[in-house]
């Protein structure tokens, strides 16, 4: 790394050499303080806990998984430990859940594992909205 750090060998690439990308990284580094990240993680833990309670209350074949500010609902009553486990999840309900949320104003990354990311812009209102939306889905599935 010495040739890179002392300037003899430039390290350029799609993002690491792009001026705007580097400015964005510096900006994110300033706003992602330990306090801000702790708040976002706390909101995620709250969402995971409340959604798990809904899963339990409505006896849905699903479980929650979270890490830091990321969370997801996996439509399987068993933990997913490998690709075969993942392929055994109920993708029909996952697609329904994705489309349900999308039609109610919640845009998660497209995919069938119902992921979300709590950003620094999210607050209690957004968590409540997401949890209430999931509860309405649970009621509809069990109705």
C-alpha atoms as a printed R data frame, in Angstrom:
    type eleno elety resid chain resno       x       y       z
1   ATOM     1    CA   UNK     A     1   0.000   0.000   0.000
2   ATOM     2    CA   UNK     A     2   2.967   2.334   0.411
3   ATOM     3    CA   UNK     A     3   3.162   3.171  -3.326
4   ATOM     4    CA   UNK     A     4  -0.528   4.113  -3.210
5   ATOM     5    CA   UNK     A     5  -0.305   6.125  -0.004
6   ATOM     6    CA   UNK     A     6   2.818   8.051  -1.031
7   ATOM     7    CA   UNK     A     7   1.368   8.896  -4.463
8   ATOM     8    CA   UNK     A     8   3.671   6.854  -6.730
9   ATOM     9    CA   UNK     A     9   0.797   4.595  -7.831
10  ATOM    10    CA   UNK     A    10  -2.591   6.256  -8.150
11  ATOM    11    CA   UNK     A    11  -5.503   4.194  -6.925
12  ATOM    12    CA   UNK     A    12  -8.425   5.061  -9.165
13  ATOM    13    CA   UNK     A    13 -11.644   3.279  -9.908
14  ATOM    14    CA   UNK     A    14 -15.342   3.724 -10.464
15  ATOM    15    CA   UNK     A    15 -15.988   5.196  -7.017
16  ATOM    16    CA   UNK     A    16 -12.717   5.621  -5.158
17  ATOM    17    CA   UNK     A    17 -11.315   8.050  -7.725
18  ATOM    18    CA   UNK     A    18 -14.498   9.988  -8.386
19  ATOM    19    CA   UNK     A    19 -14.496  13.445  -6.809
20  ATOM    20    CA   UNK     A    20 -18.239  13.533  -6.098
21  ATOM    21    CA   UNK     A    21 -18.175  10.038  -4.604
22  ATOM    22    CA   UNK     A    22 -15.340  11.021  -2.281
23  ATOM    23    CA   UNK     A    23 -17.147  14.225  -1.277
24  ATOM    24    CA   UNK     A    24 -20.229  12.133  -0.497
25  ATOM    25    CA   UNK     A    25 -18.147   9.755   1.626
26  ATOM    26    CA   UNK     A    26 -16.762  12.694   3.610
27  ATOM    27    CA   UNK     A    27 -20.285  14.032   4.103
28  ATOM    28    CA   UNK     A    28 -21.646  10.675   5.233
29  ATOM    29    CA   UNK     A    29 -18.716  10.305   7.616
30  ATOM    30    CA   UNK     A    30 -19.686  13.601   9.255
31  ATOM    31    CA   UNK     A    31 -23.386  12.807   9.718
32  ATOM    32    CA   UNK     A    32 -23.028   9.132  10.659
33  ATOM    33    CA   UNK     A    33 -21.976   9.861  14.205
34  ATOM    34    CA   UNK     A    34 -22.097   7.097  16.811
35  ATOM    35    CA   UNK     A    35 -25.176   8.796  18.292
36  ATOM    36    CA   UNK     A    36 -26.998   8.994  14.941
37  ATOM    37    CA   UNK     A    37 -26.220   5.375  14.120
38  ATOM    38    CA   UNK     A    38 -27.291   4.249  17.609
39  ATOM    39    CA   UNK     A    39 -30.646   5.992  17.111
40  ATOM    40    CA   UNK     A    40 -31.154   4.334  13.710
41  ATOM    41    CA   UNK     A    41 -30.194   0.939  15.122
42  ATOM    42    CA   UNK     A    42 -32.596   1.439  18.024
43  ATOM    43    CA   UNK     A    43 -35.412   2.142  15.558
44  ATOM    44    CA   UNK     A    44 -34.508  -1.016  13.653
45  ATOM    45    CA   UNK     A    45 -34.540  -3.128  16.812
46  ATOM    46    CA   UNK     A    46 -37.956  -1.668  17.614
47  ATOM    47    CA   UNK     A    47 -39.256  -2.540  14.123
48  ATOM    48    CA   UNK     A    48 -37.852  -6.076  14.333
49  ATOM    49    CA   UNK     A    49 -39.369  -6.633  17.779
50  ATOM    50    CA   UNK     A    50 -42.820  -5.331  16.865
51  ATOM    51    CA   UNK     A    51 -42.945  -7.236  13.575
52  ATOM    52    CA   UNK     A    52 -41.888 -10.438  15.368
53  ATOM    53    CA   UNK     A    53 -44.746  -9.879  17.832
54  ATOM    54    CA   UNK     A    54 -47.159  -9.565  14.887
55  ATOM    55    CA   UNK     A    55 -45.736 -12.735  13.311
56  ATOM    56    CA   UNK     A    56 -46.291 -14.560  16.608
57  ATOM    57    CA   UNK     A    57 -49.767 -13.088  17.179
58  ATOM    58    CA   UNK     A    58 -51.015 -14.058  13.713
59  ATOM    59    CA   UNK     A    59 -49.021 -17.310  13.599
60  ATOM    60    CA   UNK     A    60 -47.382 -16.428  10.308
61  ATOM    61    CA   UNK     A    61 -44.789 -18.806   8.817
62  ATOM    62    CA   UNK     A    62 -42.075 -16.161   8.972
63  ATOM    63    CA   UNK     A    63 -39.337 -14.755  11.145
64  ATOM    64    CA   UNK     A    64 -37.297 -11.575  11.389
65  ATOM    65    CA   UNK     A    65 -33.569 -11.157  10.990
66  ATOM    66    CA   UNK     A    66 -31.635  -7.994  11.711
67  ATOM    67    CA   UNK     A    67 -28.132  -6.642  11.806
68  ATOM    68    CA   UNK     A    68 -27.309  -3.045  12.659
69  ATOM    69    CA   UNK     A    69 -29.681  -0.831  10.693
70  ATOM    70    CA   UNK     A    70 -30.791  -3.637   8.326
71  ATOM    71    CA   UNK     A    71 -33.756  -5.872   8.900
72  ATOM    72    CA   UNK     A    72 -35.889  -8.320   7.007
73  ATOM    73    CA   UNK     A    73 -38.827 -10.664   7.183
74  ATOM    74    CA   UNK     A    74 -38.078 -14.124   5.853
75  ATOM    75    CA   UNK     A    75 -41.138 -16.147   4.912
76  ATOM    76    CA   UNK     A    76 -40.055 -19.365   6.555
77  ATOM    77    CA   UNK     A    77 -40.745 -20.620  10.054
78  ATOM    78    CA   UNK     A    78 -37.224 -22.058  10.180
79  ATOM    79    CA   UNK     A    79 -33.999 -20.030  10.263
80  ATOM    80    CA   UNK     A    80 -32.278 -19.689   6.906
81  ATOM    81    CA   UNK     A    81 -28.723 -20.985   7.242
82  ATOM    82    CA   UNK     A    82 -27.772 -21.645   3.621
83  ATOM    83    CA   UNK     A    83 -28.919 -21.258   0.042
84  ATOM    84    CA   UNK     A    84 -31.089 -24.398   0.123
85  ATOM    85    CA   UNK     A    85 -32.919 -23.061   3.180
86  ATOM    86    CA   UNK     A    86 -33.437 -19.756   1.385
87  ATOM    87    CA   UNK     A    87 -34.794 -21.497  -1.732
88  ATOM    88    CA   UNK     A    88 -37.326 -23.311   0.497
89  ATOM    89    CA   UNK     A    89 -38.906 -20.062   1.709
90  ATOM    90    CA   UNK     A    90 -42.394 -19.130   0.515
91  ATOM    91    CA   UNK     A    91 -41.659 -16.807  -2.385
92  ATOM    92    CA   UNK     A    92 -45.354 -16.414  -3.225
93  ATOM    93    CA   UNK     A    93 -46.074 -14.814   0.143
94  ATOM    94    CA   UNK     A    94 -42.818 -12.871  -0.102
95  ATOM    95    CA   UNK     A    95 -43.913 -11.404  -3.434
96  ATOM    96    CA   UNK     A    96 -47.343 -10.605  -2.026
97  ATOM    97    CA   UNK     A    97 -45.737  -8.911   0.981
98  ATOM    98    CA   UNK     A    98 -43.424  -6.881  -1.257
99  ATOM    99    CA   UNK     A    99 -46.288  -5.742  -3.501
100 ATOM   100    CA   UNK     A   100 -48.546  -5.063  -0.502
101 ATOM   101    CA   UNK     A   101 -45.960  -2.745   1.023
102 ATOM   102    CA   UNK     A   102 -45.191  -1.094  -2.302
103 ATOM   103    CA   UNK     A   103 -48.892  -0.376  -2.835
104 ATOM   104    CA   UNK     A   104 -49.012   1.214   0.615
105 ATOM   105    CA   UNK     A   105 -46.050   3.519   0.070
106 ATOM   106    CA   UNK     A   106 -43.221   1.410   1.472
107 ATOM   107    CA   UNK     A   107 -40.451   0.898  -1.051
108 ATOM   108    CA   UNK     A   108 -38.026  -1.843  -0.082
109 ATOM   109    CA   UNK     A   109 -35.294  -3.166  -2.364
110 ATOM   110    CA   UNK     A   110 -36.837  -5.461  -4.954
111 ATOM   111    CA   UNK     A   111 -36.412  -9.037  -3.946
112 ATOM   112    CA   UNK     A   112 -38.173 -11.771  -2.118
113 ATOM   113    CA   UNK     A   113 -36.596 -11.488   1.308
114 ATOM   114    CA   UNK     A   114 -38.379  -8.308   2.400
115 ATOM   115    CA   UNK     A   115 -35.323  -6.297   3.448
116 ATOM   116    CA   UNK     A   116 -35.269  -2.780   4.770
117 ATOM   117    CA   UNK     A   117 -32.662  -0.261   5.807
118 ATOM   118    CA   UNK     A   118 -33.272   2.306   8.535
119 ATOM   119    CA   UNK     A   119 -31.549   5.495   7.444
120 ATOM   120    CA   UNK     A   120 -30.728   8.582   9.461
121 ATOM   121    CA   UNK     A   121 -33.742  10.249   7.826
122 ATOM   122    CA   UNK     A   122 -36.177   7.727   9.321
123 ATOM   123    CA   UNK     A   123 -37.900   8.411  12.612
124 ATOM   124    CA   UNK     A   124 -40.636   7.006  14.814
125 ATOM   125    CA   UNK     A   125 -43.390   7.899  12.327
126 ATOM   126    CA   UNK     A   126 -41.795   5.786   9.595
127 ATOM   127    CA   UNK     A   127 -41.297   2.817  11.931
128 ATOM   128    CA   UNK     A   128 -44.903   3.012  13.103
129 ATOM   129    CA   UNK     A   129 -46.095   3.234   9.493
130 ATOM   130    CA   UNK     A   130 -44.079   0.166   8.464
131 ATOM   131    CA   UNK     A   131 -45.151  -1.880  11.493
132 ATOM   132    CA   UNK     A   132 -48.823  -0.937  11.068
133 ATOM   133    CA   UNK     A   133 -48.641  -1.819   7.385
134 ATOM   134    CA   UNK     A   134 -47.219  -5.237   8.255
135 ATOM   135    CA   UNK     A   135 -49.996  -5.748  10.805
136 ATOM   136    CA   UNK     A   136 -52.624  -4.994   8.156
137 ATOM   137    CA   UNK     A   137 -50.957  -7.540   5.868
138 ATOM   138    CA   UNK     A   138 -51.025 -10.110   8.685
139 ATOM   139    CA   UNK     A   139 -54.733  -9.465   9.299
140 ATOM   140    CA   UNK     A   140 -55.447  -9.849   5.599
141 ATOM   141    CA   UNK     A   141 -53.454 -13.072   5.338
142 ATOM   142    CA   UNK     A   142 -55.298 -14.561   8.308
143 ATOM   143    CA   UNK     A   143 -58.714 -12.990   7.486
